[in-house]
Amino acid sequence: MASAKDLRVLGDREVVALAKAGREAAYRELLRRYERPVFSLIYRMVRDRALAEDLAQETFVKVLNALESYRPEYKFSSWIFKIANNAAIDQLRRPRLDTLSLDGAPHARTPDEVEATALQAADHAESPLEELESRELGAAIERAIGRLRPEYRTAILLRHVEGRPYEEIADVMDLPLGTVKTYIHRARLELRDILAGLRT
């Protein structure tokens, strides 16, 4: 019987297979791997901590309940991000929220977690004044992302915050690759327009 440490070296597909076989440790390993990125994506979409926590929990319940339907020929990360994205999009169809945090997801409790979920705009070699200006720019970028259409927001967040390849974003959003590239291009143009007056 593999230990939790042994599970960490296995690929997603292998861990999912163990979870499907009823291994509780495998469920916990999937949660460990995806809890932070799923929460981060949802939080940046809905921009409310409590709501994002609820939606992330809902996402994991759906994932565990639907694990039997996961097809291993597809990336598990694409599958779970699609479920998370759908939960966020469903929420965004309701009245919109208007708060954002530059300093990473509010669940982040360690410097590593803050850094992993923060939208980075600062260069670590900057002076304190330059860093302050970069943080202000970062806050403006987050507000601008919040103004994008939900599908543009999803594409930009998956590409530039989560660092996902275009092909995986297409899988998550269930769109053709060309459409995803178009969304990202248009989102960048909209962000440039929104941010045009910030730095002269």
C-alpha positions in Angstrom: 0.0 0.0 0.0 1.5 3.3 -1.1 2.1 6.1 1.5 1.0 9.7 1.0 4.7 10.4 0.2 4.7 7.8 -2.5 1.5 9.3 -4.0 3.3 12.6 -4.6 5.6 11.1 -7.2 2.8 9.6 -9.2 1.1 11.3 -12.1 -2.4 12.6 -11.9 -3.8 9.7 -14.0 -2.3 7.2 -11.6 -3.6 9.0 -8.5 -7.0 9.3 -10.1 -7.0 5.5 -10.8 -6.2 4.9 -7.1 -9.0 7.3 -6.0 -11.4 5.5 -8.3 -10.4 2.3 -6.5 -11.5 3.9 -3.2 -8.1 5.0 -1.8 -8.8 7.8 0.6 -5.2 8.9 0.5 -5.5 9.4 -3.3 -8.5 11.7 -2.9 -6.4 13.7 -0.4 -3.5 13.9 -2.8 -5.7 15.3 -5.6 -7.1 17.8 -3.2 -3.5 18.8 -2.1 -2.4 19.2 -5.7 -5.4 21.3 -6.9 -6.9 23.0 -3.9 -4.8 26.2 -4.3 -4.9 26.6 -8.1 -8.7 25.9 -8.2 -9.3 28.4 -5.4 -7.0 30.9 -7.1 -8.8 30.7 -10.4 -12.3 30.9 -8.8 -11.3 33.7 -6.5 -9.9 35.8 -9.4 -13.1 35.2 -11.3 -15.6 36.0 -8.6 -13.4 38.3 -6.5 -15.0 37.4 -3.1 -13.2 35.1 -0.6 -16.2 33.5 1.1 -17.9 32.9 -2.2 -14.7 31.5 -3.8 -14.3 29.1 -0.8 -17.8 27.9 -1.3 -17.4 27.5 -5.1 -14.0 25.7 -4.6 -15.6 23.3 -2.2 -18.5 22.8 -4.5 -16.0 22.1 -7.3 -14.2 19.4 -5.3 -17.5 17.7 -4.3 -18.4 17.6 -8.0 -15.0 16.3 -8.9 -15.1 13.5 -6.4 -18.7 12.6 -7.3 -17.9 12.6 -11.0 -14.5 10.9 -10.8 -15.8 7.8 -12.5 -16.7 9.8 -15.6 -13.1 11.2 -15.9 -11.5 9.9 -19.0 -7.7 9.4 -18.6 -6.9 10.3 -22.2 -7.5 13.9 -21.1 -5.4 15.9 -18.7 -6.9 15.8 -15.2 -5.9 19.5 -14.7 -8.0 20.5 -17.7 -11.0 18.5 -16.4 -10.9 20.0 -12.9 -10.3 23.5 -14.2 -13.3 23.2 -16.5 -15.5 22.2 -13.5 -14.1 25.2 -11.5 -14.5 27.6 -14.4 -18.1 26.5 -15.0 -18.9 27.1 -11.3 -17.4 30.6 -11.5 -19.1 31.4 -14.8 -22.5 30.3 -13.3 -21.8 32.6 -10.4 -20.9 35.5 -12.6 -24.3 35.3 -14.3 -25.7 36.5 -11.0 -25.2 40.1 -9.7 -21.5 41.0 -10.0 -19.1 41.8 -7.2 -16.5 44.6 -7.3 -13.7 43.8 -4.9 -10.2 42.5 -5.7 -7.0 41.8 -3.9 -3.5 42.4 -5.3 -1.8 40.6 -2.5 -2.8 37.1 -3.5 -5.7 34.9 -2.6 -7.1 35.6 0.9 -6.6 32.0 1.9 -2.8 32.3 1.5 -1.2 32.0 4.9 2.5 31.7 4.0 4.7 33.9 1.8 4.9 31.1 -0.8 1.1 30.9 -1.0 0.8 34.7 -1.2 3.4 34.7 -4.0 1.8 31.8 -5.8 -1.6 33.5 -6.0 -0.6 37.2 -6.4 -0.6 38.9 -9.7 3.1 40.0 -10.0 3.8 43.4 -11.3 6.9 44.2 -9.3 10.5 43.6 -10.2 12.4 42.4 -7.0 15.3 44.8 -7.9 13.1 47.9 -7.7 13.4 50.7 -5.2 10.6 51.0 -2.6 9.1 53.9 -4.7 9.2 51.8 -7.9 7.8 48.8 -6.0 4.9 51.0 -4.7 4.2 52.2 -8.3 4.3 48.6 -9.5 1.9 47.5 -6.8 -0.4 50.3 -7.8 -0.2 49.2 -11.4 -0.8 45.6 -10.3 -3.9 46.7 -8.5 -5.1 48.6 -11.5 -4.4 45.5 -13.7 -6.5 43.3 -11.3 -9.4 45.8 -11.5 -9.1 45.9 -15.3 -9.2 42.1 -15.5 -12.3 42.2 -13.3 -14.0 44.4 -16.0 -13.4 41.9 -18.8 -16.2 39.7 -20.1 -16.2 36.4 -18.1 -14.8 34.4 -21.0 -12.0 36.8 -21.6 -11.3 36.9 -17.9 -11.1 33.1 -17.8 -8.7 33.0 -20.7 -6.4 35.7 -19.4 -6.3 34.2 -15.9 -5.6 30.7 -17.1 -2.8 32.0 -19.4 -1.1 34.7 -17.4 -1.9 33.8 -13.8 -2.0 30.0 -13.9 0.5 29.8 -16.8 -1.6 27.2 -18.7 -0.8 26.4 -22.3 -3.3 27.5 -25.0 -4.3 23.9 -25.7 -5.2 23.3 -22.1 -7.2 26.6 -21.9 -9.1 25.4 -25.0 -9.9 22.2 -23.2 -11.0 23.9 -20.0 -13.2 26.4 -21.9 -14.4 23.8 -24.4 -13.5 26.1 -27.3 -11.4 25.8 -30.4 -7.8 26.8 -30.0 -8.2 29.7 -32.4 -11.0 31.1 -30.4 -9.0 31.0 -27.2 -6.1 32.8 -28.9 -8.6 35.4 -30.2 -10.1 35.8 -26.7 -6.6 36.3 -25.2 -5.6 38.8 -27.9 -8.9 40.8 -27.5 -8.6 40.7 -23.7 -5.0 42.1 -23.9 -6.2 44.9 -26.2 -9.1 45.7 -23.8 -6.7 45.7 -20.9 -4.3 48.0 -22.8 -7.1 50.4 -23.5 -8.3 50.3 -19.8 -4.8 50.9 -18.5 -3.6 53.4 -21.2 -3.8 56.4 -18.9 -2.0 54.9 -15.9 1.6 55.3 -16.9 2.6 58.3 -19.0 
